[in-house]
Amino acid sequence: MTKSRFAALADLHRERTADEPTPASEGEERSSSLVPESSSTPAPVPERTPEAEVTRTSTRQGRARGKSSSGEYQKTTILLHTDVYHAVQTKLLTVNRGKGVGEKKDMSDVVNDLLREWMNS
């Protein structure tokens, strides 16, 4: 029979608990009745300093908010002819080639620009 993947961890735990001192007397009560007889008190957890917490949170960068999660945009559905849709997507692919993420236009930008022009005319 092969050993469990966690057998080495179990052996390490047994070695560590065997090295720790036992209570002075048999009549000494445990702090909790849920703690098994063979277990020992857990090692103290190092305290977190506020500086460490600040540096950890400040280094995390989240994803930039998109249009769908912004309050400035309203989701809507429009129906376009298939040939118009495909032509616009093809043109956007060629226009956006080589541009950075913030510089690229998508279908909603095109429709938004056209509707603003139409409203101002």
C-alpha positions as MATLAB code, in Angstrom:
seq = 'MTKSRFAALADLHRERTADEPTPASEGEERSSSLVPESSSTPAPVPERTPEAEVTRTSTRQGRARGKSSSGEYQKTTILLHTDVYHAVQTKLLTVNRGKGVGEKKDMSDVVNDLLREWMNS';
ca = [
       0.000    0.000    0.000;
       1.338    3.457   -0.885;
       1.661    6.270    1.634;
      -0.770    9.136    1.637;
       0.311   12.407    0.046;
       0.045   13.976    3.494;
       1.881   11.268    5.421;
       5.039   13.376    5.616;
       3.053   16.244    7.154;
       1.484   13.902    9.692;
       4.933   12.546   10.620;
       6.279   16.075   11.016;
       3.350   16.987   13.266;
       3.942   13.899   15.433;
       7.634   14.807   15.780;
       6.859   18.365   16.809;
       4.260   17.349   19.400;
       6.620   14.719   20.840;
       9.337   17.350   21.402;
       7.082   19.693   23.410;
       6.994   19.437   27.225;
       4.007   17.749   28.857;
       1.932   19.342   31.684;
       3.478   19.198   35.168;
       0.695   17.196   36.759;
      -1.947   14.783   35.542;
      -4.739   16.699   37.291;
      -4.083   19.896   35.347;
      -7.154   20.903   33.362;
      -7.091   21.736   29.709;
      -8.359   25.094   28.545;
     -10.930   23.461   26.277;
     -12.628   20.109   26.323;
     -12.589   20.085   22.502;
      -8.790   19.948   22.346;
      -7.581   16.346   22.013;
      -5.139   15.024   24.609;
      -2.299   14.674   22.085;
      -2.516   18.219   20.742;
      -0.495   21.097   22.106;
      -1.202   24.775   22.379;
      -0.914   26.540   19.031;
       2.079   28.713   18.331;
       1.436   32.424   18.830;
       0.438   34.258   15.670;
       2.742   37.194   14.899;
       0.988   40.511   15.192;
       0.396   42.466   12.009;
       1.662   45.962   11.958;
      -0.367   48.672   10.220;
       2.614   49.455    7.981;
       2.682   45.893    6.665;
      -1.057   46.025    6.049;
      -0.759   49.305    4.125;
       2.028   48.071    1.898;
       0.178   44.868    1.138;
      -3.007   46.631    0.084;
      -1.249   49.428   -1.776;
       0.685   47.031   -4.015;
      -2.444   45.253   -5.210;
      -3.767   46.682   -8.414;
      -7.282   45.883   -9.395;
      -8.743   45.900  -12.804;
      -9.867   49.237  -14.196;
     -13.608   49.789  -14.105;
     -15.270   49.184  -17.413;
     -18.261   50.785  -19.067;
     -20.669   48.115  -17.831;
     -19.861   48.876  -14.184;
     -19.764   52.651  -14.619;
     -22.752   54.782  -13.735;
     -22.114   57.034  -16.743;
     -23.285   54.422  -19.240;
     -26.665   52.793  -19.789;
     -26.927   49.277  -21.173;
     -29.164   49.004  -24.195;
     -29.817   46.633  -27.058;
     -29.842   47.639  -30.697;
     -30.549   45.618  -33.805;
     -28.172   46.012  -36.732;
     -28.065   44.323  -40.079;
     -25.507   41.515  -39.996;
     -23.495   42.950  -42.866;
     -23.266   46.370  -41.140;
     -22.241   44.763  -37.861;
     -19.491   42.685  -39.490;
     -18.230   45.637  -41.550;
     -17.964   47.834  -38.458;
     -16.180   45.111  -36.480;
     -13.716   44.596  -39.344;
     -13.043   48.331  -39.590;
     -12.548   48.578  -35.812;
     -10.014   45.748  -35.921;
      -7.959   47.532  -38.578;
      -8.283   50.980  -36.945;
      -7.364   49.677  -33.474;
      -4.314   47.697  -34.637;
      -1.222   48.859  -32.752;
      -3.103   51.126  -30.333;
      -2.926   50.889  -26.552;
      -5.811   49.563  -24.490;
      -7.103   53.025  -23.534;
      -6.948   54.292  -27.120;
      -8.981   51.547  -28.794;
     -12.560   52.173  -29.890;
     -15.319   49.625  -29.708;
     -18.804   49.387  -31.176;
     -20.374   51.324  -28.304;
     -17.953   54.238  -28.860;
     -18.885   54.404  -32.539;
     -22.635   54.290  -31.842;
     -22.292   56.856  -29.053;
     -20.346   59.259  -31.306;
     -22.846   58.874  -34.155;
     -25.841   59.473  -31.859;
     -24.213   62.620  -30.394;
     -23.599   63.953  -33.900;
     -27.202   63.186  -34.852;
     -28.529   64.975  -31.739;
     -26.403   68.082  -32.448;
     -27.546   68.383  -36.055;
];
